[in-house]
Amino acid sequence: MKERTRILLIDDEDSGREALTLLIRNAGHFVRSAASGTEGQQILAREKFEIVITDLLLPDANGIDILKKVKEESPLTEVILITGHASAETAVRAMKEGAFDYITKPLNIDELKIIIAKAVEKHDLLSENVYLKKQLRDKFEFANMIGSSPAMQQVFALMKRIVKTDSTVLVAGESGTGKELVAKAIHFNGHRRDKPFIAVHSGAIPENLLESELFGYVKGAFTGAARDKIGKFEAANGGTIFLDEIGTMPLQLQTKLLRVLQEEEVERVGSTRPIKIDVRVIAASNLNLADEVKKGTFREDLYYRLNVIPLQLPPLRERVEDILPLAKHFLTKFCKEMHRSRMTLSKEAVESLESYPWPGNVRELENAMERVVALTEEDTITLHALPPNIREESLTRVTEKGVDLMKVIAEIERSMITDALALSDGVKARAAALLNLNRTTLVEKMRRLGMPLENQ
């Protein structure tokens, strides 16, 4: 339940102050009143308020000075000025100093109720916006990024230098390595953190729509363009645009993108009027753009314009020491989301995760941990609880650590028996037939492997 809005009323007229106090209280808000500017400022020094309503002319203070003081110390607090001596000059000054509104005496009670309600709404929206931005900044702080391997430490060191600049960045890496996460971390740790971050996934937008998505269009530019629409670049003005899968962008559109980057302006589809923009560009590709340039599928001049600061993300198989910390992080995340107790990985499960080549990189690991949390009843994750492709890959690969061949064979048998029993609804005779065994042999193998034998 939302807490009551806290309002401070400063008015030296006793009757007016008492009437307003009652009005505000009856509207469901908490109200504290002060009979002078000095008293009001003393209260403000001790307590926080969402709204301050103050008379413009007080015996010992000026409402504009109180307004300025409030905005300096609490920018989100809304201030409403009341006066019996209205002037256009004072009204303009009050609004320039950040007053929410300016109303004159005698007060219209219905009007005041509406103004207070709107001030409460604005304060709540701004507070929520600040809270969400803080959450984003906290989420993408470098300290929250996982990677103790030398390869990732080099990436983090470069990112910390990048955030101090506005230079264009080209993030390269295989699918699933976290290119968008890196782009967000660069944005939310830089000076543009309070401005928009707009992500565009070039490969996910149809070619005939990509230009209008990026640059916008004007009414009548094409069939269905019933109104003007801003593009992603305009939406990102002042902030960062993240162009993912840039290597899939059609050559014709690459030419237009190059012009945008060179001129720092866009033209909406159907318009010849340039619009100036101030946008930091971070591009990403899982393709080797230098190779694409040689093939003639990517413009060389655009490649050099994007590749001002190259940032290469290593695949997960090259940062084995990061696999276990990442797995634990994802387990904690999904256990919390699915409201279940903490889960741990068995020694065999850890060895399997660390020996798997992870073609889908961090994204594949995250998906694997989500599946494990969703489907495993026990709190300890055994080798058999891992997805079959990860389990089987680790069982059949010989690494520098060596393998226990008999243990591998036992796990393969266990996996195949489990699959056969699932296909046969637990009927052992049918499962044995699927494995080209007789039922007695199957039961003996299950007993040797320590598998449950109920319903024999």
Buried (B, 14 or more C-beta within 10 A) or exposed (E): EEEEBBBBBBBBBEEBBEBBBEBBEEBEBBBBBBBBBBBBBEBBEEEEBBBBBBBBBBEEBBBBBBBBBBBEEBEBBBBBBBBEEEEEEBBEBBEEBBBBBBBBBEBEEEEBBEBBEBBBEBBBEBEEEEEEBEEBBEEBEBEEBBBEBEBBEBBBEBBEEBBEBBEBBBBBBBEBBBBBBBBBBBBBBBEBBEBBBBBBEBEEBEEEEBBBBBBBBBEEBEEEBEEBBBBBBBBBBEBBBBBBBBBBBBEEBBEBBBBBBEEEEBBBBBBEEBBEBEBBBBBBBBBEBEEBBEEEBBBEEBBEBBBEBEBEBBBBBEBBEBBEEBBBBBBBBBBEEEEBEEBEBBEBBBBBBBBBBBBBBBBBBBBBBBBBBEEBEEEEBBBBBBBEEBBBBBBEEEEEEEBEEEEBEBBBBBBBBBBBBEEBEEBBEBBBBBBEBEBEEBBEBBEEEEBEEEEE
